[in-house]
Amino acid sequence: MQIYLDYSATTPTRKEAIAVMQTVLTQHWGNPSSLHEWGQRAATVVEEARVQVAGLINAASPESIIFTSGGTEANNLAIMGVARLYAVPQHIIISSVEHSAISETVKLLEMWGWEVTRLSVDVKGRVNPLDLKAALRHNTALVSVIYGQSEVGTVQPIAELGKIVQSHGALFHTDAVQAAGRLPIDVQQLAVDLLSLSSHKIYGPQGVGALYVRPGVELMPLLGGGGQEMGLRSGTQAVPIIAGFGVAAELAAEELATETPRLIELRDRAFAQLAEIPGLIPTGDSCDRLPHHISMCLEYADGEKLSGKTLVRHLNLAGIGISAGAACHSGKLSPSPILLAMGYSEKAALGGIRITLGRDTTEADLDWTVIVLKQVLQRLTSESLKQQLLQIRVK
């Protein structure tokens, strides 16, 4: 038996998206910039998908959806697209728990002379709106705060943060890659100027995403070329996967009312079972949380025999796919920067795991996962204790 529980990493492409992609590949393969019939058929496919993606976030104008190669490019277009408007470095604010597509991009701006404020978070991973208010300056050009944190699941108070930024006159961006299709998002109600999306997080194909750009917001493109995508993303559009993205977005919007409550029920049930395992502590906000997201931390992680990565490997051997927060660089395990930012110790930050649920997840899947995880931890802690006793005897 195999159980996939890593839906925040990617989701399987749904059959409806695959079907439309096959149709486009065989019947609508023209260049959408061409004026002849073949090109116009392809252009119609792209514009239909633009309407579908706009519908997922209730964007009033489909032209506000700019197709990209994925969430990373969408984030880069938002950050760099604003930054390149200025001849002189300005000030930017992000949270300390951003995805690397934001945090690494902002490091580049910092190297180029931009001033960067990284807002601290509490132990649940949430930004305090008062901290944002205090951090705003006269030259703050952009604020970017992630909507739903991919590692610990915490959902930020985006509506409140957006109003603070809007009243100050700066632009506000949010990385909604994990939230879209799982939480209702209405950009007409949110004070959001820029919002990033990704197809493969909502059962669409990999390799395509989008940036919502509120009408009237100016950006500088990252690529020079033919001026496709309202002049913001040159290059011939990837029509088949854009079509798949559109279908996935439309179906995600239709299923939101039923799928989100189902995921929340499964999530909370699994959290209750995992709480019975000694040494595992929940991370992130228990209330303001992505509906499909479970994250725990192994409080006695040591980075060698016991770590989040160790648990991922052992569960994989049992046919269960989950993920860990700590990263491995040059053979050495590094603690999760997200957990460190939330105040966890370096050892605990080596022990983070993430279990994320999806359309195919059942109660039986989670029950079995809890049983296997409990057995793995019992075996690993027993082996670790034996090693410690052996070292004491040798000394």
Order of alpha helices (4+ residues) and beta strands (2+ residues): beta-alpha-alpha-beta-alpha-beta-alpha-beta-alpha-beta-alpha-beta-beta-beta-alpha-beta-beta-alpha-beta-beta-beta-beta-alpha-beta-alpha
